[in-house]
Amino acid sequence: MHQRPYASNVQRMWRLERADAMLAAALAVLAVLEVALNTKIQPKAAAYPVEVGIAAAVAWRRTAPMFASALAAVLGVLLVMSGVPLEEPIVDLLAFVVLGYSLSSYARVSVALAGSALLLTSGGIQTVVAHKGFSNFAFAFIFLAAMWLMGLTVRRRTARAVQLELTTAELRRHNEDEVRRATTAERLRIARELHDVVSHSLTVMVVQADAAEQVLARNPASAVEPLRSVQRVGREALGEMARLLGILREGGEEVGLAPQPDIGELPRLVDQARRAGLDVDLDVNLDHSSLPAGMSLAVYRIVQEALTNTAKHAGPVPVRVSIGMDDGQVQIDVIDAGTGGTGREQGGGHGLVGMRERVSVYAGSLHAGHQPGGGFAVHARLPLWSAE
């Protein structure tokens, strides 16, 4: 059975915020002490319940501001009508201040205006009943206006902070979506390239097997080398195929059969980068022919992405590219002397996403960031055992 809206609103109205309840309790204690200690507050029989009631109204300053204002306004008039001097009680003035601030800070505009009108009307009636001059009412009005300005300031700053937080969260979600799309696109690209590598390897195997078959009958010794080549290329192809099956790719795309670039193509890549304005120093200290085709392709792409990032973010600067072997790992280091590109290390760009994806295919590691002495460095490590 669904709860009626009216009943739900009533429940919300009577629900108290813990902080507001504690504030009301503190004001109630002050009210009791004030009535007990101030001999000018008479009659005490009327002052005790009315002042405690005004203090209690503060408990609903946020959940039911109109009710709280109306209760305080009515009790304030009753307090003066009972004979308590208008200028003596302090607790009702404090409650008046708190309610004025709360109306402008938390309530809807219509409720805030109506509640403030009630408080001002109560102050005017109290002034008339107590036979006080206009200055007493003006004092109450100034207090209420000050609380309104303070409440509006807090409200606007809170709304601005909330909006800033929402905008930041939206930007974060947008950045995560961009990184996710870039990661997916890079995985598709890697899958297509590995497909080409495997296709090329299988083509080589077929050619070598045909050659072995042709010489096997008349010269068996000559068939040994082609068959060994078939074994080696076949093992590499199986490893690349295993990696290929672990990467998502779109179905129905056309894929080529030509081999992808490898480490041997890096001099040509460096020449292109130099023509684009980069001062590239290339140092390759390994026999790339001993690497599996897929890993050699990964090295090429990592260097390509790093040089592209340098050209994009740092401009025409010196770049050192070092590729070597250490402790069973292929080491790729691309270090530039640029001063720009402060956003490269955040990982949101497609270049770093692509490098991370390629490194992860071979269970390697990637560290990219600004150097303490200036410049940006990319360090990638690809363990050879991952290609077995």
DRENPAVO-580865 format. One record per residue: x, y negated, z of N, C-alpha, C in turn. Coordinates in steps of 0.05 Angstrom, whole numbers, plus 5000, padded with zeros to 4 digits. Example, Ala and Ser with C-alpha at 12.3 -4.5 7.8 and 13.67 -1.06 7.14 Angstrom:
BEGIN
- nx:ny:nz:cax:cay:caz:cx:cy:cz
- 5264:5114:5156:5246:5090:5156:5264:5066:5156
- 5257:5045:5142:5273:5021:5143:5258:4999:5157
***
This chain:
BEGIN
- nx:ny:nz:cax:cay:caz:cx:cy:cz
- 5017:5024:5000:5000:5000:5000:5018:4975:5000
- 5013:4957:4981:5030:4934:4978:5023:4913:4999
- 5044:4899:5009:5040:4878:5029:5031:4853:5016
- 5011:4840:5028:5001:4815:5016:5021:4793:5019
- 5022:4775:4998:5041:4752:4999:5039:4735:5024
- 5014:4731:5033:5010:4714:5057:5023:4726:5081
- 5019:4752:5085:5030:4766:5108:5061:4765:5106
- 5072:4768:5083:5100:4767:5079:5111:4739:5086
- 5097:4718:5078:5106:4691:5085:5106:4686:5115
- 5085:4696:5128:5083:4693:5157:5106:4707:5171
- 5113:4731:5162:5136:4745:5174:5161:4730:5170
- 5166:4719:5146:5190:4703:5142:5190:4679:5160
- 5168:4666:5164:5166:4642:5181:5175:4648:5209
- 5166:4671:5220:5172:4677:5248:5199:4691:5251
- 5213:4697:5229:5239:4708:5231:5259:4686:5239
- 5276:4691:5258:5295:4671:5267:5323:4677:5259
- 5338:4657:5252:5367:4659:5248:5380:4660:5275
- 5400:4678:5278:5412:4681:5305:5425:4655:5314
- 5438:4641:5296:5451:4615:5304:5431:4595:5312
- 5408:4594:5298:5387:4574:5305:5375:4581:5332
- 5371:4607:5337:5359:4615:5363:5378:4608:5386
- 5404:4612:5381:5424:4605:5402:5425:4574:5407
- 5423:4559:5384:5423:4530:5387:5398:4521:5403
- 5375:4532:5397:5350:4525:5411:5353:4533:5441
- 5365:4556:5446:5368:4565:5474:5386:4545:5489
- 5407:4536:5476:5425:4517:5489:5411:4491:5495
- 5395:4481:5476:5380:4456:5480:5359:4460:5502
- 5348:4483:5504:5328:4488:5525:5341:4487:5553
- 5365:4498:5555:5379:4497:5580:5386:4468:5587
- 5394:4453:5567:5400:4424:5572:5374:4410:5581
- 5352:4417:5569:5326:4404:5576:5319:4409:5605
- 5322:4434:5614:5316:4441:5642:5335:4425:5660
- 5361:4425:5654:5380:4410:5671:5374:4380:5671
- 5366:4370:5648:5360:4341:5646:5337:4334:5663
- 5315:4349:5661:5292:4343:5677:5297:4346:5707
- 5313:4366:5714:5319:4371:5742:5337:4350:5754
- 5356:4339:5739:5376:4321:5750:5369:4291:5746
- 5352:4285:5726:5346:4257:5721:5320:4250:5736
- 5324:4234:5757:5301:4227:5774:5281:4208:5760
- 5289:4195:5738:5272:4177:5724:5252:4192:5706
- 5257:4217:5701:5239:4232:5684:5217:4243:5702
- 5194:4230:5700:5170:4237:5715:5145:4235:5697
- 5125:4251:5701:5123:4274:5720:5137:4298:5710
- 5151:4312:5728:5167:4335:5721:5150:4359:5712
- 5126:4361:5723:5109:4383:5715:5103:4383:5686
- 5100:4360:5674:5095:4357:5646:5121:4357:5629
- 5142:4346:5641:5167:4343:5626:5180:4370:5621
- 5179:4389:5641:5192:4415:5637:5182:4430:5612
- 5156:4436:5611:5147:4452:5588:5149:4437:5561
- 5144:4411:5562:5144:4396:5536:5173:4394:5525
- 5192:4388:5542:5220:4386:5532:5231:4413:5523
- 5224:4434:5538:5232:4461:5530:5219:4468:5503
- 5194:4460:5500:5180:4466:5474:5193:4451:5451
- 5202:4426:5456:5215:4411:5434:5242:4425:5427
- 5256:4434:5448:5281:4448:5443:5276:4474:5427
- 5255:4488:5435:5249:4513:5421:5242:4509:5392
- 5231:4487:5385:5224:4481:5357:5248:4483:5338
- 5272:4477:5349:5296:4478:5333:5302:4506:5322
- 5291:4527:5336:5297:4555:5328:5286:4560:5300
- 5266:4545:5291:5254:4549:5264:5262:4528:5244
- 5284:4515:5249:5293:4492:5232:5299:4500:5203
- 5306:4526:5198:5311:4535:5171:5290:4554:5160
- 5279:4571:5177:5260:4591:5167:5232:4578:5164
- 5225:4559:5181:5199:4545:5179:5203:4516:5187
- 5216:4500:5170:5223:4472:5177:5198:4455:5182
- 5177:4460:5166:5153:4443:5170:5140:4449:5197
- 5138:4474:5204:5127:4481:5230:5144:4469:5252
- 5171:4471:5250:5188:4460:5271:5185:4430:5274
- 5183:4416:5251:5179:4387:5252:5152:4379:5264
- 5131:4394:5256:5105:4388:5267:5104:4393:5297
- 5116:4415:5306:5115:4421:5334:5130:4400:5350
- 5154:4392:5341:5170:4372:5355:5156:4345:5355
- 5143:4338:5332:5129:4313:5330:5105:4311:5350
- 5089:4332:5352:5066:4333:5370:5075:4332:5399
- 5095:4349:5405:5104:4350:5433:5118:4324:5442
- 5131:4311:5423:5143:4285:5429:5122:4264:5437
- 5100:4264:5423:5078:4246:5430:5066:4253:5458
- 5062:4279:5462:5051:4288:5488:5069:4281:5511
- 5096:4282:5506:5115:4276:5527:5112:4247:5536
- 5109:4229:5517:5106:4200:5524:5078:4195:5536
- 5058:4208:5525:5031:4204:5536:5028:4215:5565
- 5045:4234:5572:5044:4245:5599:5056:4226:5619
- 5069:4205:5610:5081:4185:5628:5111:4185:5629
- 5124:4203:5615:5153:4204:5615:5164:4180:5600
- 5182:4165:5612:5193:4142:5598:5206:4149:5571
- 5201:4134:5551:5210:4140:5524:5241:4140:5522
- 5254:4123:5537:5283:4120:5533:5299:4140:5550
- 5287:4156:5567:5301:4173:5585:5309:4200:5573
- 5291:4216:5562:5298:4243:5553:5319:4242:5530
- 5339:4258:5532:5359:4260:5511:5355:4284:5493
- 5344:4305:5504:5340:4330:5489:5321:4326:5465
- 5300:4311:5469:5281:4307:5447:5294:4290:5425
- 5313:4272:5432:5328:4257:5412:5347:4275:5396
- 5360:4293:5411:5378:4313:5398:5363:4331:5379
- 5339:4340:5388:5323:4357:5370:5314:4341:5346
- 5307:4316:5349:5299:4298:5328:5321:4296:5307
- 5346:4293:5316:5370:4291:5299:5374:4317:5284
- 5374:4339:5298:5379:4365:5286:5358:4372:5265
- 5332:4366:5271:5311:4372:5252:5313:4354:5227
- 5320:4329:5231:5324:4311:5208:5346:4321:5189
- 5368:4329:5201:5390:4340:5185:5381:4366:5171
- 5368:4383:5185:5360:4409:5174:5340:4406:5151
- 5322:4387:5153:5302:4382:5132:5316:4375:5105
- 5336:4357:5106:5349:4349:5081:5369:4370:5072
- 5379:4387:5090:5399:4407:5082:5387:4432:5071
- 5364:4442:5082:5355:4468:5075:5327:4469:5063
- 5310:4450:5069:5282:4451:5060:5279:4441:5031
- 5257:4450:5019:5250:4439:4993:5244:4409:4995
- 5246:4395:4973:5243:4366:4974:5216:4358:4986
- 5195:4371:4977:5168:4364:4987:5166:4369:5017
- 5176:4392:5026:5175:4398:5054:5193:4379:5070
- 5216:4372:5059:5234:4353:5073:5221:4326:5077
- 5208:4316:5056:5195:4290:5057:5171:4291:5077
- 5155:4312:5076:5132:4314:5094:5141:4317:5123
- 5162:4333:5128:5171:4337:5155:5183:4311:5166
- 5198:4297:5149:5210:4271:5159:5188:4251:5164
- 5167:4251:5148:5145:4233:5153:5132:4239:5179
- 5129:4265:5186:5117:4272:5212:5135:4262:5235
- 5161:4265:5233:5179:4256:5254:5178:4226:5257
- 5177:4212:5235:5176:4182:5237:5149:4173:5248
- 5128:4187:5240:5101:4180:5251:5100:4185:5281
- 5112:4207:5289:5113:4213:5318:5129:4191:5333
- 5152:4183:5321:5167:4162:5333:5152:4136:5335
- 5136:4129:5314:5120:4105:5315:5099:4106:5336
- 5085:4129:5338:5064:4132:5359:5076:4130:5387
- 5099:4143:5391:5112:4142:5417:5119:4113:5424
- 5128:4098:5404:5136:4070:5409:5111:4053:5418
- 5089:4058:5404:5064:4043:5411:5054:4051:5438
- 5053:4078:5444:5043:4088:5469:5060:4078:5493
- 5087:4077:5488:5105:4068:5510:5107:4037:5511
- 5093:4023:5493:5093:3994:5493:5121:3983:5489
- 5136:3996:5470:5163:3987:5464:5162:3970:5438
- 5183:3955:5433:5185:3938:5410:5193:3953:5385
- 5193:3939:5362:5200:3951:5336:5228:3962:5336
- 5246:3949:5352:5274:3958:5352:5277:3987:5359
- 5259:3997:5377:5261:4025:5385:5255:4043:5361
- 5234:4036:5345:5227:4051:5322:5249:4049:5301
- 5261:4025:5297:5282:4021:5278:5306:4039:5285
- 5311:4041:5311:5333:4058:5320:5329:4087:5311
- 5304:4097:5315:5297:4125:5307:5299:4128:5277
- 5291:4108:5262:5292:4109:5233:5321:4111:5223
- 5338:4094:5235:5366:4094:5227:5379:4121:5232
- 5373:4133:5255:5383:4159:5262:5374:4180:5241
- 5349:4179:5234:5338:4198:5215:5351:4194:5188
- 5354:4170:5179:5367:4164:5153:5396:4174:5152
- 5410:4170:5175:5438:4180:5176:5439:4210:5173
- 5420:4223:5187:5419:4253:5185:5412:4262:5157
- 5394:4247:5144:5387:4254:5117:5411:4252:5098
- 5426:4231:5100:5449:4227:5083:5470:4250:5088
- 5474:4256:5113:5493:4278:5120:5483:4304:5109
- 5457:4310:5113:5446:4335:5103:5447:4337:5073
- 5441:4315:5059:5442:4316:5029:5471:4320:5019
- 5490:4308:5033:5518:4312:5025:5527:4341:5028
- 5519:4353:5051:5526:4381:5055:5512:4399:5035
- 5487:4392:5029:5471:4408:5010:5484:4408:4982
- 5491:4384:4974:5503:4381:4947:5530:4396:4945
- 5546:4393:4966:5572:4407:4966:5569:4437:4967
- 5549:4446:4982:5544:4475:4983:5535:4485:4956
- 5517:4470:4943:5507:4478:4916:5530:4478:4896
- 5548:4458:4898:5570:4457:4880:5589:4481:4884
- 5593:4488:4910:5611:4511:4916:5598:4537:4906
- 5572:4540:4909:5558:4564:4900:5560:4565:4869
- 5555:4543:4856:5557:4542:4827:5585:4549:4817
- 5605:4539:4831:5633:4545:4824:5639:4574:4827
- 5628:4586:4849:5632:4614:4854:5619:4631:4832
- 5594:4623:4824:5580:4638:4803:5595:4635:4777
- 5605:4611:4771:5620:4607:4746:5645:4624:4746
- 5659:4625:4769:5684:4641:4771:5677:4670:4767
- 5656:4680:4779:5648:4708:4776:5641:4714:4747
- 5627:4695:4733:5620:4699:4705:5645:4700:4688
- 5664:4682:4693:5689:4682:4678:5705:4708:4682
- 5704:4718:4707:5718:4743:4713:5705:4766:4698
- 5678:4766:4698:5665:4788:4683:5671:4786:4653
- 5671:4761:4643:5677:4757:4615:5705:4766:4608
- 5724:4760:4626:5752:4768:4621:5754:4798:4622
- 5740:4811:4641:5741:4840:4643:5729:4853:4618
- 5707:4841:4608:5695:4851:4583:5715:4849:4559
- 5729:4826:4558:5748:4822:4536:5770:4842:4538
- 5780:4846:4562:5802:4866:4565:5792:4894:4558
- 5767:4900:4566:5756:4927:4559:5753:4930:4529
- 5743:4909:4516:5741:4911:4487:5768:4913:4473
- 5787:4898:4483:5814:4899:4472:5826:4927:4476
- 5822:4938:4500:5832:4965:4506:5820:4985:4487
- 5794:4984:4484:5780:5003:4466:5791:5001:4437
- 5793:4975:4428:5803:4971:4400:5831:4982:4397
- 5848:4977:4418:5876:4987:4416:5877:5017:4416
- 5860:5030:4432:5859:5059:4432:5851:5070:4405
- 5832:5057:4392:5824:5066:4365:5847:5063:4346
- 5861:5040:4348:5884:5036:4331:5906:5057:4335
- 5912:5063:4360:5932:5084:4366:5923:5111:4356
- 5897:5117:4359:5887:5142:4350:5890:5145:4320
- 5884:5123:4305:5887:5124:4276:5916:5128:4268
- 5934:5114:4283:5963:5117:4276:5973:5145:4282
- 5965:5156:4305:5974:5183:4312:5962:5203:4292
- 5938:5198:4283:5926:5216:4262:5944:5216:4238
- 5953:5191:4230:5971:5190:4207:5997:5205:4212
- 6008:5202:4236:6033:5216:4242:6029:5246:4240
- 6007:5256:4252:6002:5285:4250:5998:5294:4222
- 5983:5278:4206:5978:5286:4178:6004:5287:4163
- 6022:5267:4168:6048:5267:4154:6064:5292:4162
- 6064:5298:4188:6079:5321:4198:6069:5347:4185
- 6043:5350:4183:6032:5374:4170:6039:5376:4141
- 6040:5352:4128:6048:5352:4100:6077:5361:4097
- 6095:5352:4115:6122:5361:4114:6124:5391:4119
- 6108:5401:4138:6109:5430:4143:6101:5446:4118
- 6080:5437:4104:6071:5451:4080:6093:5451:4059
- 6106:5428:4055:6127:5426:4035:6150:5444:4042
- 6159:5444:4067:6181:5461:4076:6174:5491:4075
- 6149:5497:4081:6141:5525:4079:6141:5535:4050
- 6132:5518:4032:6133:5525:4004:6162:5529:3994
- 6180:5511:4004:6208:5514:3996:6220:5540:4007
- 6213:5547:4032:6223:5572:4043:6213:5596:4029
- 6187:5595:4020:6176:5617:4006:6189:5622:3979
- 6197:5601:3966:6209:5603:3939:6237:5616:3941
- 6251:5611:3962:6279:5621:3963:6281:5646:3980
- 6260:5653:3995:6261:5675:4014:6268:5702:4000
- 6257:5707:3976:6261:5733:3963:6289:5736:3953
- 6300:5715:3940:6326:5717:3927:6350:5709:3945
- 6344:5692:3966:6366:5683:3983:6354:5678:4011
- 6351:5699:4027:6338:5695:4053:6353:5676:4071
- 6379:5675:4069:6394:5656:4087:6387:5627:4082
- 6380:5621:4057:6373:5593:4050:6346:5585:4061
- 6330:5604:4069:6303:5598:4079:6303:5592:4109
- 6326:5596:4122:6327:5592:4151:6323:5563:4158
- 6337:5545:4145:6335:5517:4151:6307:5505:4147
- 6294:5511:4124:6266:5501:4120:6247:5512:4142
- 6251:5537:4149:6233:5549:4170:6238:5536:4197
- 6263:5530:4203:6269:5516:4228:6256:5488:4228
- 6257:5475:4205:6244:5449:4202:6214:5451:4207
- 6202:5472:4196:6173:5476:4200:6167:5480:4230
- 6184:5495:4244:6180:5499:4273:6182:5473:4288
- 6203:5457:4282:6207:5432:4297:6184:5412:4292
- 6178:5409:4266:6156:5390:4260:6130:5400:4270
- 6126:5426:4270:6101:5437:4281:6097:5432:4310
- 6118:5436:4326:6117:5430:4354:6111:5401:4359
- 6124:5383:4344:6118:5355:4348:6089:5348:4340
- 6080:5360:4319:6053:5355:4310:6033:5364:4331
- 6038:5387:4344:6020:5397:4365:6019:5377:4389
- 6043:5367:4396:6044:5347:4418:6028:5322:4411
- 6032:5312:4387:6018:5288:4378:5988:5293:4377
- 5980:5317:4368:5952:5323:4366:5939:5324:4394
- 5954:5334:4414:5943:5334:4441:5938:5306:4451
- 5957:5288:4444:5953:5260:4452:5930:5248:4437
- 5927:5256:4411:5906:5245:4395:5879:5252:4406
- 5876:5277:4416:5850:5285:4427:5843:5271:4453
- 5863:5259:4466:5857:5245:4490:5850:5216:4487
- 5849:5206:4462:5844:5178:4456:5817:5176:4441
- 5801:5157:4449:5775:5153:4436:5780:5140:4409
- 5765:5148:4389:5766:5135:4363:5739:5136:4350
- 5732:5117:4333:5706:5116:4319:5706:5138:4298
- 5683:5151:4295:5680:5171:4274:5675:5158:4247
- 5682:5172:4226:5675:5163:4199:5694:5143:4188
- 5716:5136:4202:5734:5116:4191:5754:5129:4172
- 5761:5114:4152:5781:5123:4133:5809:5121:4145
- 5824:5143:4143:5851:5142:4153:5871:5149:4131
- 5894:5137:4133:5914:5142:4112:5931:5166:4117
- 5945:5174:4097:5963:5197:4100:5992:5189:4099
- 5998:5163:4096:6026:5153:4095:6037:5153:4123
- 6063:5158:4127:6075:5157:4153:6075:5129:4164
- 6072:5126:4191:6072:5100:4204:6101:5092:4208
- 6106:5065:4213:6133:5056:4218:6145:5068:4243
- 6172:5069:4244:6186:5079:4267:6209:5061:4274
- 6227:5071:4291:6249:5054:4300:6267:5046:4277
- 6268:5063:4257:6285:5056:4233:6275:5032:4218
- 6250:5024:4222:6239:5001:4209:6243:4975:4225
- 6255:4977:4249:6258:4953:4265:6275:4931:4252
- 6297:4937:4238:6311:4915:4225:6294:4899:4206
- 6276:4912:4192:6258:4898:4174:6239:4880:4190
- 6229:4891:4213:6211:4876:4231:6226:4851:4242
- 6251:4855:4249:6267:4833:4260:6271:4811:4239
- 6276:4820:4214:6279:4801:4193:6254:4784:4189
- 6231:4796:4191:6206:4782:4189:6203:4762:4212
- 6211:4770:4236:6210:4752:4259:6229:4728:4256
- 6252:4734:4245:6271:4712:4240:6260:4692:4220
- 6247:4702:4199:6235:4684:4180:6213:4667:4192
- 6201:4678:4214:6180:4663:4228:6191:4643:4248
- 6218:4643:4251:6230:4623:4268:6244:4633:4293
- 6241:4659:4299:6253:4670:4323:6282:4677:4318
- 6299:4672:4338:6327:4679:4336:6330:4706:4350
- 6327:4728:4335:6325:4755:4347:6352:4769:4345
- 6361:4780:4368:6385:4796:4369:6376:4825:4375
- 6380:4843:4356:6371:4871:4358:6395:4889:4364
- 6391:4906:4385:6412:4925:4393:6398:4952:4398
- 6403:4972:4380:6392:4998:4382:6414:5018:4387
- 6413:5031:4411:6434:5050:4418:6422:5078:4423
- 6410:5089:4403:6400:5117:4405:6396:5127:4376
- 6395:5153:4374:6390:5166:4349:6360:5170:4346
- 6347:5152:4332:6317:5153:4331:6307:5177:4316
- 6324:5190:4300:6315:5214:4286:6309:5237:4305
- 6320:5236:4329:6316:5257:4349:6290:5253:4364
- 6277:5230:4361:6252:5225:4375:6228:5235:4360
- 6207:5244:4374:6182:5251:4360:6171:5227:4345
- 6158:5232:4323:6148:5210:4306:6129:5191:4322
- 6112:5203:4339:6093:5186:4354:6106:5168:4373
- 6127:5178:4387:6142:5161:4406:6158:5139:4391
- 6169:5146:4368:6184:5127:4352:6165:5105:4343
- 6141:5112:4336:6120:5092:4328:6113:5075:4352
- 6110:5087:4376:6104:5071:4399:6125:5050:4405
- 6151:5058:4403:6173:5039:4407:6170:5016:4387
- 6166:5022:4362:6163:5001:4341:6140:4982:4348
- 6117:4993:4356:6094:4976:4362:6099:4959:4386
- 6112:4970:4407:6117:4954:4431:6135:4930:4424
- 6156:4935:4409:6174:4913:4401:6158:4893:4384
- 6141:4903:4366:6126:4885:4348:6107:4868:4364
- 6093:4879:4384:6074:4864:4401:6090:4843:4417
- 6113:4851:4428:6129:4833:4445:6139:4809:4428
- 6148:4814:4404:6157:4792:4387:6134:4774:4379
- 6111:4786:4373:6087:4770:4366:6079:4752:4389
- 6080:4763:4414:6073:4747:4437:6093:4724:4441
- 6118:4729:4437:6138:4708:4439:6133:4686:4419
- 6129:4693:4394:6124:4673:4374:6099:4657:4380
- 6079:4670:4391:6053:4657:4396:6054:4639:4421
- 6068:4647:4442:6067:4633:4467:6091:4615:4472
- 6115:4623:4462:6139:4609:4468:6151:4594:4444
- 6143:4601:4420:6153:4587:4396:6180:4598:4388
- 6194:4583:4371:6220:4591:4360:6242:4590:4382
- 6246:4613:4395:6266:4614:4417:6284:4639:4412
- 6307:4640:4425:6324:4664:4423:6310:4688:4437
- 6312:4711:4425:6300:4735:4436:6321:4758:4433
- 6324:4773:4455:6342:4796:4454:6325:4822:4456
- 6329:4840:4437:6315:4865:4436:6335:4887:4439
- 6332:4903:4461:6351:4925:4466:6335:4951:4469
- 6344:4972:4455:6332:4998:4456:6353:5019:4460
- 6350:5034:4481:6370:5054:4487:6358:5078:4502
- 6376:5096:4511:6368:5120:4525:6382:5121:4551
- 6368:5127:4573:6380:5129:4599:6364:5149:4616
- 6377:5169:4625:6365:5189:4644:6340:5201:4632
- 6341:5208:4606:6318:5221:4593:6295:5203:4587
- 6300:5177:4587:6279:5158:4580:6288:5139:4558
- 6269:5133:4540:6274:5112:4521:6268:5085:4534
- 6287:5067:4533:6285:5041:4546:6282:5020:4525
- 6261:5004:4528:6256:4981:4510:6256:4955:4526
- 6273:4937:4520:6274:4911:4533:6273:4889:4513
- 6253:4871:4516:6250:4848:4499:6249:4823:4517
- 6270:4807:4515:6273:4784:4533:6277:4759:4517
- 6259:4739:4522:6262:4714:4507:6270:4692:4526
- 6279:4669:4515:6288:4646:4530:6268:4624:4530
- 6242:4630:4525:6222:4610:4524:6214:4599:4551
- 6200:4577:4550:6190:4564:4575:6159:4563:4575
- 6146:4570:4553:6117:4569:4552:6104:4595:4558
- 6079:4597:4552:6065:4623:4555:6059:4631:4583
- 6050:4612:4600:6046:4618:4628:6024:4638:4632
- 6007:4644:4612:5985:4663:4615:5992:4691:4606
- 6017:4695:4597:6023:4721:4585:6023:4743:4606
- 6031:4737:4631:6034:4757:4651:6007:4765:4663
- 5985:4752:4656:5959:4758:4668:5947:4784:4657
- 5956:4792:4634:5947:4818:4624:5921:4816:4608
- 5911:4792:4604:5885:4790:4589:5888:4790:4559
- 5913:4784:4549:5917:4783:4520:5918:4810:4508
- 5911:4811:4482:5911:4837:4468:5938:4849:4466
- 5959:4833:4464:5986:4843:4461:5995:4860:4485
- 5992:4850:4509:6000:4865:4533:5981:4889:4536
- 5956:4886:4530:5937:4909:4531:5947:4931:4513
- 5955:4924:4488:5964:4944:4469:5989:4958:4479
- 6008:4942:4490:6033:4955:4500:6027:4974:4523
- 6009:4966:4541:6003:4983:4564:5990:5009:4554
- 5972:5007:4534:5959:5031:4524:5980:5050:4512
- 5998:5039:4496:6018:5056:4483:6036:5069:4503
- 6044:5054:4524:6061:5065:4545:6047:5087:4560
- 6021:5083:4565:6006:5103:4581:6003:5129:4565
- 6002:5128:4538:6000:5153:4523:6023:5172:4529
- 6047:5160:4535:6070:5176:4541:6078:5176:4570
- 6058:5170:4588:6063:5170:4617:6087:5153:4625
- 6090:5131:4611:6113:5113:4616:6105:5090:4635
- 6122:5070:4635:6118:5047:4652:6123:5021:4637
- 6109:5000:4644:6113:4974:4631:6113:4953:4652
- 6133:4935:4651:6134:4912:4668:6138:4887:4651
- 6121:4868:4653:6122:4844:4637:6117:4820:4655
- 6134:4799:4653:6130:4776:4669:6152:4755:4664
- 6149:4732:4677:6168:4711:4674:6193:4717:4690
- 6216:4709:4679:6241:4713:4692:6247:4690:4712
- 6260:4696:4735:6266:4675:4754:6281:4652:4743
- 6299:4658:4724:6315:4636:4712:6304:4625:4687
- 6279:4632:4680:6266:4622:4656:6264:4644:4635
- 6244:4642:4618:6240:4662:4597:6220:4683:4606
- 6213:4701:4587:6194:4722:4592:6206:4748:4583
- 6202:4769:4599:6214:4795:4594:6194:4817:4593
- 6198:4836:4575:6181:4860:4573:6200:4884:4576
- 6195:4901:4596:6211:4925:4600:6193:4949:4599
- 6197:4967:4580:6181:4991:4577:6199:5015:4578
- 6188:5036:4591:6203:5062:4594:6185:5085:4585
- 6196:5101:4567:6180:5124:4556:6196:5149:4561
- 6187:5167:4580:6202:5191:4586:6200:5211:4563
- 6222:5223:4556:6222:5242:4533:6206:5267:4540
- 6205:5275:4566:6190:5300:4572:6161:5297:4565
- 6150:5273:4565:6121:5269:4559:6115:5276:4530
- 6135:5276:4513:6129:5282:4485:6133:5311:4478
- 6139:5327:4498:6143:5356:4493:6116:5370:4490
***
